[in-house]
Amino acid sequence: MIVTTGDKTSPHIRERARKMAETFGHRFVERRRCTLAALRNRYGDDEFVVYRNKDVRYTKLGVTELIYHPSMAYVRIKRLLAGEGDTMVAASRAQPGDEVLDCTAGLGSDALVFSHVVGEAGRVTALESEQALFTLLHEGLHLYESSIESVNEAMRRILLKQADHVGWLRSLPDRSVDIVYFDPMFREPVKESASIDPLRALANPGAVKPEAIREACRVARKTVVMKELRGSEEFGRLGFERIVHTGTKLAYGVIDIAGNNVAN
């Protein structure tokens, strides 16, 4: 993976790009008005993280391109600030001070909503197994500036780790977080959702394993939650007891931990 900048990137953004490349073992290349195709031909690598003054972009030439943006999380947080509800928050029973483990960070939209809800007293740890998504999200969460300061603060508070969630869950003590959350790539793609296609090209395509749910039930104090399409067979396969529908094609499967013996 090559890390570079736009042609008119400010010195502090350029230095951020250089340090990120060094930290994660990527190659940093000064742009010098070269096209990405020219850099590919020179260095034999078609994956790029490009820093610009206002955004961070991942490109795999001829395959996909993604720019970090909080996306619907921004809209959802605005609604929460206005006193409206959020189905994911209600299903998970998230509240200020909670500790949340997001096992499938992707572009961090749900982790951002959780971070806003749990606040400074809580903690959100987000796991992403795929290097390209991890790198883009790591930098986007640090650099993106929205017009709402509480959104920026929520982004900065997320603790992002590049890790496989099964191994991470195994390492945690019993009842060590309040909520464990999964948002895997849907088993059946949503044909109308063209905005997800670039993400699907980079995301881990694997289904959630029963072992992951067993470990999540051991680790969680309150709920284990998974987002999938309404009517998905994944809910039954993985033992989700309660299904919370949204006003869209999505639904949340919930396993309520408090007061039951599901992990025993």
C-alpha positions as CSV (number, residue, x, y, z in Angstrom):
1,M,0.0,0.0,0.0
2,I,1.3,3.5,-1.0
3,V,0.5,6.5,1.2
4,T,0.6,9.8,-0.6
5,T,-1.1,13.2,-0.6
6,G,-2.9,15.6,-2.9
7,D,-1.0,18.1,-4.9
8,K,-1.8,21.0,-2.6
9,T,-1.9,19.3,0.8
10,S,-0.8,21.4,3.8
11,P,2.5,20.5,5.5
12,H,0.9,19.2,8.7
13,I,-1.4,16.8,6.7
14,R,1.7,15.7,4.7
15,E,3.5,15.0,8.0
16,R,0.5,13.1,9.3
17,A,0.6,10.9,6.2
18,R,4.3,10.3,6.5
19,K,3.9,9.2,10.2
20,M,1.0,7.0,9.4
21,A,2.9,5.2,6.7
22,E,5.8,4.7,9.1
23,T,3.6,3.4,11.9
24,F,1.7,0.8,9.9
25,G,4.6,-0.2,7.6
26,H,3.4,1.3,4.4
27,R,5.4,3.1,1.7
28,F,5.2,7.0,1.8
29,V,5.7,8.6,-1.6
30,E,5.7,12.4,-2.3
31,R,3.0,13.0,-5.0
32,R,5.0,15.6,-7.0
33,R,2.0,16.0,-9.4
34,C,2.3,12.3,-10.4
35,T,-0.9,10.5,-11.3
36,L,-1.8,7.4,-9.2
37,A,-1.4,5.3,-12.3
38,A,2.2,6.6,-12.7
39,L,3.0,5.8,-9.1
40,R,1.6,2.3,-9.6
41,N,3.8,1.8,-12.6
42,R,6.8,3.0,-10.7
43,Y,6.3,1.1,-7.5
44,G,4.3,-1.9,-8.6
45,D,1.4,-1.3,-6.1
46,D,-2.2,-0.4,-7.0
47,E,-3.4,0.4,-3.5
48,F,-3.3,4.0,-2.3
49,V,-4.3,6.0,0.8
50,V,-4.4,9.6,-0.4
51,Y,-4.5,12.5,2.2
52,R,-6.1,15.7,1.1
53,N,-6.7,18.8,3.2
54,K,-10.4,17.9,3.9
55,D,-10.5,14.1,3.5
56,V,-8.7,10.8,3.3
57,R,-9.3,8.5,0.4
58,Y,-8.5,4.8,-0.3
59,T,-8.1,3.8,-3.9
60,K,-7.4,0.4,-5.5
61,L,-7.0,1.3,-9.1
62,G,-9.6,-0.2,-11.4
63,V,-11.4,-1.8,-8.5
64,T,-12.8,0.6,-5.9
65,E,-12.5,3.9,-4.2
66,L,-13.7,5.0,-0.7
67,I,-13.6,8.4,1.0
68,Y,-14.0,8.5,4.8
69,H,-17.2,10.2,5.8
70,P,-19.4,9.6,8.9
71,S,-22.3,9.0,6.5
72,M,-25.7,8.2,8.1
73,A,-24.1,8.4,11.6
74,Y,-24.0,12.1,11.3
75,V,-27.7,12.2,10.5
76,R,-28.6,9.8,13.3
77,I,-26.6,11.8,15.8
78,K,-28.4,15.0,14.7
79,R,-31.7,13.2,15.3
80,L,-30.5,12.0,18.8
81,L,-29.5,15.5,19.6
82,A,-33.0,16.7,18.6
83,G,-34.5,14.2,21.0
84,E,-35.5,11.5,18.5
85,G,-34.9,7.8,18.9
86,D,-32.5,5.4,17.2
87,T,-33.4,1.7,16.6
88,M,-29.9,0.4,17.2
89,V,-29.5,2.3,20.4
90,A,-32.9,1.2,21.7
91,A,-32.3,-2.5,20.7
92,S,-28.9,-2.6,22.4
93,R,-30.1,-0.6,25.5
94,A,-27.0,1.6,25.2
95,Q,-26.7,4.5,27.6
96,P,-24.1,6.9,28.9
97,G,-21.1,5.2,30.5
98,D,-21.5,1.9,28.7
99,E,-18.6,-0.1,27.2
100,V,-19.3,-1.2,23.7
101,L,-17.3,-3.7,21.5
102,D,-18.1,-3.3,17.8
103,C,-16.7,-6.4,16.2
104,T,-17.1,-5.4,12.6
105,A,-16.2,-1.7,12.3
106,G,-16.3,-1.2,8.5
107,L,-16.4,2.5,8.1
108,G,-17.3,3.1,11.7
109,S,-20.8,4.5,11.3
110,D,-22.4,2.4,14.1
111,A,-19.4,2.8,16.3
112,L,-19.7,6.5,16.0
113,V,-23.4,6.5,17.0
114,F,-22.5,4.3,20.0
115,S,-19.6,6.6,20.9
116,H,-21.9,9.6,20.9
117,V,-24.4,7.8,23.1
118,V,-22.0,6.4,25.7
119,G,-20.2,9.7,26.0
120,E,-16.9,10.5,27.7
121,A,-17.8,8.2,30.6
122,G,-18.1,5.2,28.3
123,R,-15.9,3.5,25.8
124,V,-16.3,2.1,22.3
125,T,-13.7,-0.3,21.0
126,A,-14.1,-1.1,17.3
127,L,-12.4,-4.0,15.5
128,E,-11.6,-4.2,11.8
129,S,-9.9,-7.2,10.4
130,E,-9.1,-5.8,6.9
131,Q,-6.0,-3.6,6.5
132,A,-7.4,-1.2,3.9
133,L,-10.6,-0.4,5.9
134,F,-8.7,-0.2,9.1
135,T,-6.2,2.3,7.7
136,L,-8.9,4.5,6.1
137,L,-11.1,4.4,9.2
138,H,-8.1,5.1,11.6
139,E,-7.1,8.2,9.7
140,G,-10.7,9.4,9.0
141,L,-11.7,9.2,12.6
142,H,-8.7,11.4,13.5
143,L,-8.8,13.9,10.7
144,Y,-12.5,14.4,9.6
145,E,-14.1,17.6,10.8
146,S,-17.9,17.9,10.9
147,S,-19.8,21.0,11.7
148,I,-21.0,19.5,15.1
149,E,-18.2,19.4,17.7
150,S,-19.8,16.6,19.7
151,V,-19.6,14.4,16.5
152,N,-15.9,15.2,16.2
153,E,-15.4,14.4,19.9
154,A,-17.2,11.1,19.5
155,M,-15.0,10.1,16.5
156,R,-11.8,10.9,18.4
157,R,-12.9,8.7,21.4
158,I,-13.3,5.5,19.4
159,L,-10.5,3.0,20.1
160,L,-9.9,1.3,16.8
161,K,-7.9,-2.0,16.6
162,Q,-7.0,-4.1,13.6
163,A,-8.0,-7.6,14.8
164,D,-10.1,-10.7,14.1
165,H,-13.1,-10.4,16.4
166,V,-13.2,-14.1,17.5
167,G,-9.6,-14.0,18.8
168,W,-10.3,-10.6,20.5
169,L,-13.4,-11.9,22.2
170,R,-11.6,-15.0,23.4
171,S,-9.1,-12.8,25.1
172,L,-11.7,-10.9,27.2
173,P,-12.8,-11.7,30.7
174,D,-16.4,-12.7,31.4
175,R,-18.9,-9.9,31.5
176,S,-16.2,-7.3,30.7
177,V,-18.2,-5.1,28.3
178,D,-21.9,-4.0,28.3
179,I,-22.7,-4.5,24.6
180,V,-21.1,-6.6,21.8
181,Y,-22.2,-5.6,18.3
182,F,-21.9,-7.2,14.9
183,D,-22.7,-5.7,11.5
184,P,-21.3,-8.2,9.0
185,M,-21.6,-7.9,5.3
186,F,-25.1,-9.1,4.5
187,R,-25.4,-12.6,3.2
188,E,-27.7,-11.3,0.4
189,P,-26.5,-7.9,-1.0
190,V,-29.0,-5.1,-1.1
191,K,-29.2,-4.4,-4.8
192,E,-30.5,-0.9,-4.4
193,S,-27.6,0.1,-2.1
194,A,-25.0,1.1,-4.6
195,S,-23.2,3.1,-1.9
196,I,-22.3,-0.2,-0.2
197,D,-20.6,-1.7,-3.2
198,P,-17.2,0.0,-2.7
199,L,-17.2,-1.2,0.9
200,R,-18.2,-4.7,-0.1
201,A,-15.1,-4.9,-2.3
202,L,-12.8,-4.3,0.8
203,A,-14.8,-5.8,3.7
204,N,-14.3,-9.2,5.3
205,P,-16.9,-11.3,3.4
206,G,-17.1,-14.0,6.1
207,A,-20.3,-14.9,7.9
208,V,-20.4,-14.5,11.7
209,K,-19.4,-17.8,13.3
210,P,-21.4,-19.4,16.1
211,E,-18.2,-19.3,18.2
212,A,-18.2,-15.5,18.0
213,I,-21.7,-15.4,19.3
214,R,-20.9,-17.8,22.2
215,E,-17.9,-15.7,23.1
216,A,-19.9,-12.5,22.8
217,C,-22.6,-13.9,25.2
218,R,-19.9,-14.8,27.7
219,V,-18.3,-11.3,27.5
220,A,-21.4,-9.1,27.4
221,R,-23.2,-7.8,30.4
222,K,-26.3,-6.4,28.7
223,T,-26.9,-7.4,25.1
224,V,-25.4,-9.0,22.0
225,V,-26.7,-7.3,18.9
226,M,-26.4,-8.1,15.2
227,K,-27.7,-6.0,12.2
228,E,-28.9,-7.9,9.2
229,L,-31.6,-7.8,6.6
230,R,-35.2,-8.2,7.8
231,G,-36.1,-11.9,7.5
232,S,-32.4,-13.1,7.3
233,E,-31.8,-16.7,8.2
234,E,-28.7,-15.6,10.0
235,F,-30.7,-14.6,13.1
236,G,-32.0,-18.1,13.6
237,R,-28.7,-19.7,12.7
238,L,-26.9,-17.7,15.4
239,G,-29.5,-17.9,18.1
240,F,-30.8,-14.4,18.2
241,E,-33.9,-14.5,20.4
242,R,-35.5,-11.1,19.7
243,I,-35.7,-9.2,16.4
244,V,-36.2,-5.5,16.3
245,H,-37.4,-4.2,13.0
246,T,-36.6,-0.8,11.6
247,G,-38.6,1.3,9.1
248,T,-36.3,0.0,6.3
249,K,-35.2,-3.4,5.1
250,L,-32.9,-3.7,8.1
251,A,-33.4,-5.4,11.5
252,Y,-31.5,-6.0,14.7
253,G,-31.2,-9.4,16.3
254,V,-30.8,-9.2,20.1
255,I,-29.7,-11.6,22.7
256,D,-30.5,-10.2,26.2
257,I,-27.8,-11.2,28.6
258,A,-28.9,-9.8,31.9
259,G,-31.0,-12.3,33.9
260,N,-30.4,-15.3,31.6
261,N,-27.9,-18.1,31.5
262,V,-27.1,-18.1,27.7
263,A,-23.4,-18.0,28.3
264,N,-23.3,-20.8,30.8
